Each structure stands twice: as C-alpha cells, then as structure tokens.
Amino acid sequence: MKKKVLCVMLTLVMTASMLAGCSGSSDSASADTIKVGVVGPFSGSSAMVGDTERKGVELAANQINEAGGINGRQIELIEEDDEQDPTTAVSAINKLVSSDNVVAAIGTVNSSCTLAMMDVTESSQIPLVTPISSGTAITDPENNYIVRIQASDELQAGAITEYAVNDLGYTRIAVMYQNDDFGTGGMEVVVNTLEEAGLEPVAVEAFDSNATDLSAQLLTIRDQDPEAIIMWTMYAAGATIAMQAQQLGIEADLMGGGGLTNAQLYELGGEATVGILNTQTFFADADQASEEAAAFITAYEEAYGETPDSNAAMAYDSMMVLAEGLEAAGDELNPDDIMAGMKAVENMPLATGTITIDENGDANRDILIIRLCEGGTYELVK
C-alpha cells in the first residue's frame, strides 16, 4: 500500500465528478464499497476547520479510488456533523456505527468530542482515526481502537514552551487555557515543561471557550509583567485574547498550539494577531515542501481552488493511514487487523511529514514553529 499511496499522492489531476461522487450518501453501500464515517464540526464556530477536514479526507479518498480503491473496492464516505458538541458527536458516531454500518471512522476536531466518541467506537470495535484532536487523554493505552494523526498536546505544548525558554530566553511566562479537556491538557504540559526548566508560570488563567470578555484574566496577567503568554485554545478565543491584550497595553509575545492556525484568526483579530507564534505539523509552501507535501498542496489547490491548511493536510494523512489498515485487513476488514495495519505504519512520507504510528496510536513527527504575518500569511520560524 505504501507504494500505491506515494503514487496516489503524486496524482494531481482531480475531476469535479469524482469530488461529487465520494461525499457521504444516504444509499446503502454495495458490496463493492467500503463505508468510512467522517465526523466533524460542519456547522458552528469551528465549521471552517470542519470544512477543511472534510476536504482533506475527500481528496485522499478520491485519489485512492482513482488508483483502484482498497483491494478492488471503492471507499464511500458518510459524513455527520458533530456541531462542536460532545453529545451531538456521540449521536453522530452512533448513527454511523449502528445505522450506516461503517467499518471505520475519521473524526473529529475538538478533543472533547473525540473523547466522547471514543467510548462508542471502542465498545463497538470500530477503528477511529482522529486527524486534528490533540488532547493528551485521547491516545489512552487502554483503548485499542484509536489512532491520532495530529501531534499530541504533549508534543505541541512542550515544543512551544521549549521554544519560548530555550530559543527566546524567556523566564516570565503566563498561561491562559480554555477550561475543557483540550485546554487543560495543554496547560498541564506547559506548566510541567516550565517546571522541568526550573521555572514557574507567573500566572495561570482559565476561561470558557465561548467567552467574549477575557479582560479579568488578562488584567491579572498584566500585573505580572510577562514576556510571553502561552494560550491553549482555538483560533476564535485566540483572536479575542490578542485584541484585548492589545487594548490593555500588554506587550508580551502571544503563542500557542495548532488550534490557532486558521485564516479566521487574522480575520477576527486583525493586526492584533500579527506576530502570534504557534506549533504546526505542516507548512503550505510547495517550494519548501517535501515531494509528498508539494503533491498534496498542488492537488488540493486544483480540487478546491484554495491553499490547504494544516487541518486539511492532517485529514488527508488520516485517510491515507486508514487506507494502510484497510488494505492490510483484506476482504474481511476485521477491526483488529485494520488497527494492526495502521500501527504498522513506519517512516511513511505523507503531507505532514514522515509518520510513524506508535503502539498507543500516536503519530510521531517533528514539530514546526510558525509566525502569523501581516495580511494573514505565515512564515516558518523553526
């Protein structure tokens, strides 16, 4: 399969009919198809991320189908909206498992939703690949049916904190985090990494992910005169923090994880967001990219008329890794064989780098540091 995937990634011509044909269908799948569920926030405040997740998965599935499918069978994607809500996510995955009879699922974006879905997929023995969720609790070694393509918060939060301390030389660092599984997990890694460096955060402030006024937390932080604020949150809250920090005269560098990488960060926060540093697994520059990443960028731009972000790239890689498991499982598609095939992936060159899946299901790779620039573009820092 690896040779087939590499050939597929270099296939750059996609037709409109193929794009339409691979999306979720209400019809029953024939014996010639393999049903794969796709769960994401296709509405709500994270809908832009859900849209790029959908496109990344569809592009990979279309390329695989064009190359002959999986053991001669075509992939059929069935999509469900989790609305960025854990309860809705459970309903979505239950439908896919019980009514649509998917053999595997890809999803989702928000860690709290993925954590909620995992109970269903584990008890049903349905392999789940999460492309974007980074919460530290997701790849629980007791769950044998989860693989994650996104770099874990342990990798990302550790990398940005080490960059602040070792590369920038900062010693006065404050932490802000959204008060849920995703935010708390990242905050704990930041604090632990600082402690390992012999430092303590000057402030640690929690907030609701939907809050529109974070001035109380920022005023507490301002009193501590930090050099940097590491914020573990998504792009909408990141834009709010950037704007209100600027209004309060806070001059500390702002930085965080991959949840900040989205065109709407700049659209929502404007010039206040310029200079924000965050971690990433993918940088959409075909001139600097690997052969596999450049092929993905070109194919995505031709298919959708836009430059892919890291979420699209991770979703694409999720489908490619799942394809390894599906092919290894043969015609029977036994879930344990699918999982074994995915966990056998080692040094596989994909859009987001050379990936190895470890025994817990995590994709190990290097972490990039990027900076948001004027106009909403990004530059690679490290």
Residue, then its C-alpha position, 0 to 999 in steps of 0.5 A: m500500500k505504501k507504494k500505491v499511496l506515494c503514487v496516489m499522492l503524486t496524482l494531481v489531476m482531480t475531476a469535479s465528478m469524482l469530488a461529487g461522487c465520494s461525499g457521504s450518501s444516504d444509499s446503502a453501500s454495495a458490496d463493492t464499497i467500503k463505508v468510512g464515517v467522517v465526523g466533524p464540526f460542519s456547522g458552528s464556530s469551528a465549521m471552517v476547520g470542519d470544512t477543511e477536514r472534510k476536504g482533506v479526507e475527500l481528496a485522499a479518498n478520491q485519489i485512492n479510488e482513482a488508483g483502484g480503491i482498497n483491494g478492488r473496492q471503492i471507499e464511500l464516505i458518510e459524513e455527520d456533523d458533530e456541531q462542536d458538541p460532545t453529545t451531538a458527536v456521540s449521536a453522530i458516531n452512533k448513527l454511523v456505527s449502528s445505522d450506516n454500518v461503517v467499518a471505520a471512522i475519521g473524526t473529529v476536531n475538538s478533543s472533547c468530542t473525540l473523547a466522547m466518541m471514543d467510548v462508542t467506537e471502542s465498545s463497538q470495535i470500530p477503528l477511529v482515526t482522529p486527524i486534528s484532536s490533540g488532547t493528551a487523554i485521547t491516545d489512552p493505552e487502554n483503548n485499542y481502537i484509536v489512532r491520532i494523526q495530529a501531534s499530541d498536546e504533549l508534543q505541541a505544548g512542550a515544543i512551544t514552551e521549549y521554544a519560548v525558554n530555550d530559543l527566546g530566553y524567556t523566564r516570565i511566562a503566563v498561561m491562559y487555557q480554555n477550561d475543557d479537556f483540550g485546554t487543560g491538557g495543554m496547560e498541564v504540559v506547559v506548566n510541567t515543561l516550565e517546571e522541568a526548566g526550573l521555572e514557574p508560570v507567573a500566572v495561570e488563567a482559565f476561561d470558557s471557550n465561548a467567552t467574549d470578555l477575557s479582560a479579568q484574566l488578562l488584567t491579572i496577567r498584566d500585573q505580572d509583567p510577562e514576556a510571553i503568554i502561552m494560550w491553549t485554545m482555538y483560533a476564535a478565543g485566540a483572536t479575542i485574547a490578542m485584541q484585548a491584550q492589545q487594548l490593555g497595553i500588554e506587550a508580551d509575545l502571544m503563542g500557542g498550539g495548532g488550534l490557532t492556525n486558521a485564516q479566521l484568526y487574522e480575520l477576527g483579530g486583525e493586526a492584533t494577531v500579527g506576530i502570534l507564534n504557534t506549533q504546526t505539523f505542516f507548512a503550505d509552501a510547495d517550494q519548501a515542501s517535501e515531494e509528498a507535501a508539494a503533491f498534496i498542496t498542488a492537488y488540493e489547490e486544483a480540487y478546491g481552488e484554495t491553499p490547504d491548511s494544516n487541518a486539511a493536510m492532517a485529514y488527508d494523512s488520516m485517510m491515507v493511514l486508514a487506507e494502510g489498515l484497510e488494505a492490510a485487513g483484506d476482504e474481511l476488514n476485521p477491526d483488529d487487523i485494520m488497527a494492526g495495519m495502521k500501527a504498522v505504519e513506519n517512516m511513511p512520507l505523507a503531507t505532514g511529514t514522515i509518520t510513524i504510528d506508535e503502539n498507543g496510536d500516536a503519530n510521531r513527527d517533528i514539530l514546526i514553529i510558525r509566525l502569523c504575518e501581516g495580511g494573514t500569511y505565515e512564515l516558518v520560524k523553526 
